[in-house]
Amino acid sequence: MTGLDFRPVFARLPFLLGGVGVTVLIAGLAFVFGLLLAVGLAVVRFENQGGWRRLSRSYSTALTNTPQLSQIFAVFYCLPLMGLMVSPFLSVVIGMTLNAAAYLADILGAGMARVPPVYHEVALTLGLNRRQTYLRVILPYAGRTMFPALANHFQIMILGSAMASIFGVEDLTGRAYDIGSTTFRILEVMLVTGGLYAVLSFALTGVFALCRRTMERIV
């Protein structure tokens, strides 16, 4: 049995590092669009007691209790059947967006429930309408309160974006597979790739910690 040899992997390190940007792009797009959808789902729960609220909760229940990979597969294969031809990259982003919205809606909903009643009274006193109250009072408060949970979910999405490689997307994991298949050093390339994911996660942790301290100083 031969020992570990990282030289073939380090020789293609620039190619591997190119996948970091794709990984961040996938997670970033899915998070942003998922957050926008989550805001709508959370507001529906906050404002309604009837069918729309049950529908919003059913959406989150369904998507948080089924594998994200199966959801991406559904998007990947169902959209063409509906006559919508999309790239594997876009299929992954859509699938991750729908999944993220379910989790983020729960997070935002918890944050909105923590808004003190006096905030609503002040908004009413200032003459803010419902839309202005959400945009200027409720959502900012929920965002600040639940920022650690939101940041943590984004980091989870960074790691989960590795599923994109299954669909032929050349993210960090996808490029690792390419290198492994040509160098036959799959263990070495996966160790290096795991290290890159760890570095990326630690970097994001530092960025989010800085953002949180900045928000606390502003508030």
ZIVEN-V762863 format. One record per pair of residues at least 24 apart in sequence whose C-alpha atoms are under 10 Angstrom apart, sorted by the first residue. I is the first residue (numbers start at 1). GAP is how many residues later the second one is. Records with the same first field share a line. If there is no record, write none. Layout:
I->GAP + GAP
This chain:
4->181 + 183 + 184
5->180 + 182 + 183 + 184
6->179 + 181 + 182 + 183 + 185 + 186
7->176 + 178 + 181
8->171 + 172 + 174 + 175 + 176 + 177 + 180 + 181
9->167 + 170 + 171 + 174 + 175 + 176 + 177 + 179 + 180 + 181 + 183 + 184
10->178 + 179 + 182
12->163 + 164 + 167 + 171 + 177
13->162 + 163 + 166 + 176 + 179 + 180
15->157 + 160 + 161 + 163 + 164
16->154 + 155 + 156 + 157 + 158 + 159 + 160 + 161 + 162 + 163 + 173 + 176 + 177 + 180
17->154 + 155 + 158 + 159 + 176 + 179
18->152 + 153 + 154 + 157
19->150 + 151 + 152 + 153 + 154 + 155 + 156 + 157
20->138 + 150 + 151 + 152 + 153 + 155 + 173 + 176 + 177 + 180
21->150 + 151
22->67 + 139 + 142 + 147 + 148 + 149 + 150 + 152
23->134 + 135 + 136 + 137 + 138 + 139 + 141 + 142 + 146 + 147 + 148 + 149 + 150 + 151 + 174
24->130 + 131 + 133 + 134 + 135 + 137 + 147 + 148 + 176
25->68 + 133 + 136 + 146
26->63 + 64 + 66 + 67 + 68 + 70 + 71 + 131 + 132 + 134 + 135 + 136 + 138 + 143 + 145
27->65 + 66 + 69 + 70 + 73 + 127 + 128 + 129 + 130 + 131 + 132 + 133 + 134 + 135
28->65 + 69 + 126 + 127 + 129 + 130
29->61 + 64 + 65 + 67 + 68
30->60 + 62 + 63 + 64 + 65 + 66 + 67 + 68 + 69 + 70 + 71 + 124 + 127 + 131
31->62 + 65 + 66 + 67 + 68 + 69 + 70 + 73 + 119 + 122 + 123 + 126 + 127
32->65 + 68 + 69 + 122
33->60 + 61 + 63 + 64 + 65 + 67 + 68
34->59 + 60 + 61 + 62 + 63 + 64 + 65 + 66 + 67 + 68 + 69 + 70 + 71
35->62 + 63 + 65 + 66 + 67 + 68 + 69 + 70 + 73 + 115
36->61 + 65 + 68 + 69
37->60 + 61 + 63 + 64 + 65 + 67 + 68
38->59 + 60 + 62 + 63 + 64 + 65 + 66 + 67 + 68 + 69 + 70 + 71
39->62 + 65 + 66 + 67 + 68 + 69 + 70 + 95 + 100
40->61 + 65
41->60 + 61 + 63 + 64 + 65 + 67 + 68
42->59 + 60 + 62 + 63 + 64 + 65 + 66 + 67 + 68 + 69 + 70 + 97
43->62 + 65 + 66 + 69 + 91 + 95 + 96
44->65
45->60 + 61 + 64
46->63 + 66 + 67
56->46 + 49 + 50
57->45 + 48 + 49
58->44
59->39 + 40 + 42 + 43 + 46
60->38 + 39 + 40 + 41 + 42 + 43 + 44 + 45 + 46
61->41 + 42 + 45
62->37 + 40
63->35 + 36 + 37 + 38 + 39 + 40
64->35 + 36 + 37 + 38 + 39 + 42
66->33
67->32
68->27 + 28 + 30 + 31 + 32 + 92 + 95
69->26 + 27 + 30 + 91 + 92 + 94 + 95 + 97
70->25
71->24 + 25 + 27 + 28
72->24 + 25 + 26 + 27 + 91 + 92 + 95
73->93 + 94
76->91
87->80 + 81 + 82
88->76 + 77 + 78 + 79 + 80 + 81
89->75 + 76 + 78 + 79 + 80 + 81 + 82
90->74 + 79
91->73 + 76
92->69 + 71 + 72 + 73 + 74 + 75 + 77
93->68 + 71
96->61 + 64 + 65 + 67 + 68
97->60
99->58
100->53 + 54 + 57
103->47 + 50
104->42 + 45 + 46 + 49 + 50
107->35 + 36 + 38 + 39 + 40 + 42 + 43 + 46
108->30 + 31 + 33 + 34 + 35 + 37 + 38 + 39 + 41 + 42
109->30 + 33 + 37
110->32 + 35 + 36
111->27 + 28 + 29 + 30 + 31 + 32 + 33 + 34 + 35 + 36
112->25 + 26 + 27 + 28 + 29 + 30 + 31 + 33 + 34
113->25 + 29
114->24 + 27 + 28 + 31 + 32
115->24 + 25 + 26 + 27 + 30
116->25
144->68 + 71 + 72 + 75
147->61 + 62 + 64 + 65 + 68
148->57 + 60 + 61 + 64
150->58
151->53 + 54 + 56 + 57 + 58 + 61
152->49 + 52 + 53 + 56
154->47 + 50
155->42 + 45 + 46 + 47 + 49 + 50
156->45
158->39 + 42 + 43 + 46
159->35 + 38 + 39 + 41 + 42
162->35
172->24 + 25
173->24
